[in-house]
């Protein structure tokens, strides 16, 4: 598959391949593009295997447009939007290896449904504790 056209919305990058099929990916996966100006976003080149933004030092492979997880899960979304959370310390709080949690968040590994619920429960618990200290 080769993407021949791209465009952006506030939260997504869209691509159309040579057969006219449209794809979309969340910009949460690409923070440099998410935070870029329209001018920076439009300064790209197509390569043999993907799209490159030299000024942003960002690359997106053509094949990534066809990935099943183009939208982050609730757990991934939490960590991708809250960079202030120390992932290593949070992993210790949950009782899992920090590298494993990073792999879950970045999509390199997929947690079981039970493991993802454990992580989400800990996120909710942390939120309740933070709310309790504010009021």
Secondary structure, DSSP 8 states (H G I E B T S, - for coil): --EEEEEE-SSEEEEEETTS-EEEEEGGG-HHHHTS-HHHHT--EE-SSEEEETTTTEEEESGGGG-TT-S--HHHHHHHH-TTS-HHHHHHHHTS-HHHHHHHHHTSS---HHHHHHHHHHHHHHHHHHHHHH-
